Amino acid sequence: MHPLYSAYWLWQREFVAGGVWLIYGVFLLCIPLLRNRAFRRMYRRRPSAGKPLCVEIDDYEVHLISPDFDSRTSWTLYDAFAEDDLNFVLLQQGRLHYLPIPKRQIAPDQLHALRVLVSAHVPQL
């Protein structure tokens, strides 16, 4: 085998392998963009997603009221809750589904009461 031919073959093989890694890298970089696009499309297809939702919480259940539905769920459905500066989030069904509760919609005197009520029924993350 001629040395130039073997060098060309080696270069060609490395070029193809590099191209495969390049395509794989570009695919990995596009995953967040594709996921965000899927979330936006899912939000647009849900008629109740943009409508106001009223949440009433007591010792026995979580009551969700919307123009499209009225739902009462027991505390056993919720696995945990999380809290940050802006939201309370009730996590359910293996933490795949969640119910965000914006703190801006809660009166300051009710904030502590909500925290105590929720932490009495579900653990905090």
C-alpha positions as a Python dict, from the first residue, in 0.01 Angstrom:
ca = {
    (1, 'M'): (0, 0, 0),
    (2, 'H'): (134, 340, -92),
    (3, 'P'): (204, 570, 212),
    (4, 'L'): (5, 858, 63),
    (5, 'Y'): (-299, 636, 16),
    (6, 'S'): (-289, 515, 377),
    (7, 'A'): (-251, 873, 505),
    (8, 'Y'): (-549, 982, 293),
    (9, 'W'): (-756, 691, 420),
    (10, 'L'): (-665, 774, 782),
    (11, 'W'): (-752, 1143, 729),
    (12, 'Q'): (-1083, 1050, 567),
    (13, 'R'): (-1174, 816, 854),
    (14, 'E'): (-1093, 1084, 1116),
    (15, 'F'): (-1287, 1343, 918),
    (16, 'V'): (-1599, 1123, 914),
    (17, 'A'): (-1565, 1044, 1286),
    (18, 'G'): (-1523, 1416, 1362),
    (19, 'G'): (-1834, 1494, 1157),
    (20, 'V'): (-2035, 1243, 1355),
    (21, 'W'): (-1923, 1404, 1683),
    (22, 'L'): (-2002, 1749, 1543),
    (23, 'I'): (-2356, 1647, 1448),
    (24, 'Y'): (-2404, 1486, 1791),
    (25, 'G'): (-2283, 1804, 1964),
    (26, 'V'): (-2516, 2025, 1762),
    (27, 'F'): (-2804, 1791, 1847),
    (28, 'L'): (-2725, 1817, 2218),
    (29, 'L'): (-2717, 2195, 2195),
    (30, 'C'): (-3058, 2200, 2024),
    (31, 'I'): (-3238, 1988, 2286),
    (32, 'P'): (-3324, 2284, 2517),
    (33, 'L'): (-3454, 2485, 2221),
    (34, 'L'): (-3671, 2198, 2101),
    (35, 'R'): (-3802, 2136, 2452),
    (36, 'N'): (-3895, 2503, 2497),
    (37, 'R'): (-4072, 2498, 2162),
    (38, 'A'): (-4268, 2190, 2268),
    (39, 'F'): (-4370, 2357, 2597),
    (40, 'R'): (-4490, 2669, 2412),
    (41, 'R'): (-4690, 2457, 2168),
    (42, 'M'): (-4844, 2258, 2454),
    (43, 'Y'): (-4936, 2582, 2635),
    (44, 'R'): (-5109, 2721, 2324),
    (45, 'R'): (-5310, 2401, 2275),
    (46, 'R'): (-5446, 2401, 2633),
    (47, 'P'): (-5751, 2626, 2647),
    (48, 'S'): (-5737, 2660, 3026),
    (49, 'A'): (-5366, 2749, 3045),
    (50, 'G'): (-5407, 3125, 3011),
    (51, 'K'): (-5722, 3161, 3220),
    (52, 'P'): (-5723, 3265, 3585),
    (53, 'L'): (-5724, 2988, 3843),
    (54, 'C'): (-5849, 3022, 4199),
    (55, 'V'): (-5696, 2794, 4461),
    (56, 'E'): (-5869, 2734, 4794),
    (57, 'I'): (-5671, 2533, 5046),
    (58, 'D'): (-5797, 2397, 5377),
    (59, 'D'): (-5710, 2112, 5613),
    (60, 'Y'): (-5895, 1854, 5403),
    (61, 'E'): (-5839, 1936, 5035),
    (62, 'V'): (-5704, 2160, 4764),
    (63, 'H'): (-5987, 2314, 4564),
    (64, 'L'): (-5910, 2447, 4214),
    (65, 'I'): (-6165, 2670, 4044),
    (66, 'S'): (-6142, 2786, 3684),
    (67, 'P'): (-6394, 2898, 3423),
    (68, 'D'): (-6349, 2554, 3260),
    (69, 'F'): (-6337, 2320, 3557),
    (70, 'D'): (-6388, 2275, 3930),
    (71, 'S'): (-6160, 2022, 4098),
    (72, 'R'): (-6121, 1903, 4454),
    (73, 'T'): (-5817, 1692, 4542),
    (74, 'S'): (-5711, 1546, 4873),
    (75, 'W'): (-5371, 1613, 5026),
    (76, 'T'): (-5265, 1253, 4959),
    (77, 'L'): (-5225, 1339, 4590),
    (78, 'Y'): (-4940, 1581, 4665),
    (79, 'D'): (-4591, 1445, 4732),
    (80, 'A'): (-4403, 1758, 4838),
    (81, 'F'): (-4389, 2134, 4808),
    (82, 'A'): (-4118, 2382, 4725),
    (83, 'E'): (-4094, 2753, 4791),
    (84, 'D'): (-3883, 3034, 4650),
    (85, 'D'): (-3908, 3412, 4653),
    (86, 'L'): (-4191, 3421, 4399),
    (87, 'N'): (-4392, 3096, 4427),
    (88, 'F'): (-4521, 2808, 4629),
    (89, 'V'): (-4522, 2491, 4420),
    (90, 'L'): (-4721, 2180, 4512),
    (91, 'L'): (-4566, 1871, 4348),
    (92, 'Q'): (-4774, 1567, 4266),
    (93, 'Q'): (-4750, 1222, 4102),
    (94, 'G'): (-4380, 1163, 4129),
    (95, 'R'): (-4303, 1532, 4079),
    (96, 'L'): (-4408, 1526, 3714),
    (97, 'H'): (-4713, 1748, 3768),
    (98, 'Y'): (-4718, 2061, 3977),
    (99, 'L'): (-4941, 2343, 4091),
    (100, 'P'): (-4768, 2681, 4112),
    (101, 'I'): (-4915, 2936, 4351),
    (102, 'P'): (-4772, 3287, 4293),
    (103, 'K'): (-4691, 3471, 4614),
    (104, 'R'): (-4791, 3802, 4458),
    (105, 'Q'): (-5152, 3679, 4469),
    (106, 'I'): (-5137, 3604, 4842),
    (107, 'A'): (-5189, 3868, 5109),
    (108, 'P'): (-4884, 3911, 5337),
    (109, 'D'): (-5078, 3805, 5647),
    (110, 'Q'): (-5193, 3485, 5469),
    (111, 'L'): (-4843, 3388, 5357),
    (112, 'H'): (-4735, 3244, 5691),
    (113, 'A'): (-5070, 3066, 5734),
    (114, 'L'): (-5034, 2906, 5390),
    (115, 'R'): (-4680, 2792, 5470),
    (116, 'V'): (-4793, 2632, 5797),
    (117, 'L'): (-5097, 2467, 5636),
    (118, 'V'): (-4904, 2320, 5344),
    (119, 'S'): (-4610, 2201, 5556),
    (120, 'A'): (-4855, 2024, 5788),
    (121, 'H'): (-4971, 1801, 5499),
    (122, 'V'): (-4670, 1756, 5267),
    (123, 'P'): (-4292, 1769, 5322),
    (124, 'Q'): (-4086, 2054, 5187),
    (125, 'L'): (-3809, 1991, 4935),
}
